[in-house]
Amino acid sequence: MTDRSFLVLEEIDVLLAESRELASVGPHFKIVHRSRDAGWGCLPGEDVVAAYLSYRARDYQLQFSTTTTLLFDFLARHRRIAQTASEIERSIRSDAFCIAQRRRIQRPKALPHRTSIKMHVKRIRVALASAFKDAGFLLDPADVLISQVTNGNQVAYQLRATIAWQHVALRHC
């Protein structure tokens, strides 16, 4: 076996291992929060600024509206369990982080309603597909933001991914 053949086989092994990891834990995302004082943890009063797909040492910004970004952040923080649109709406409206976010941007409609969550899920999947295409890997957005039919014939949503939050301070002029 030549050195070139060995290198090709080694690259194939790396790609297969990467593919297995993506299939088991999902892709990696970075969500940026901004506050007066960049500290540790996600605290009420922070702004959800942006979300990125992180892949091979590059970040690909997800093209979300303010409300969709807030929903993506909520799904990321609660990704351990699948929730129906009604459960998401109820949880978002009682979540101190989301309530403070809505007050800061002074938009009462910034929190998604049960009836609009399905539309926001579609928007998230479209943005994921675009980022996946830009990153150059084949992954179905429906395998990342999963829809599961429940016993009550409702759909529950769950984000399957690893997440890192970056907290940055507001710049003072």
Secondary structure, DSSP 4 states (H G I P E B T S, - for coil): --HHHHHHHHHHHHHHHHHHHHHHH--EEEEEEEESS--SS--TT-EEEEEEEEETTEEEE----HHHHHHHHHHHHTTTS-EEHHHHHHHHHH-HHHHHHHHHHT-GGGSPPHHHHHHHHHHHHHHHHHHHHHHT----GGGTEEEEE-TTS-EEEEE-SEEEEEEEEPPP-
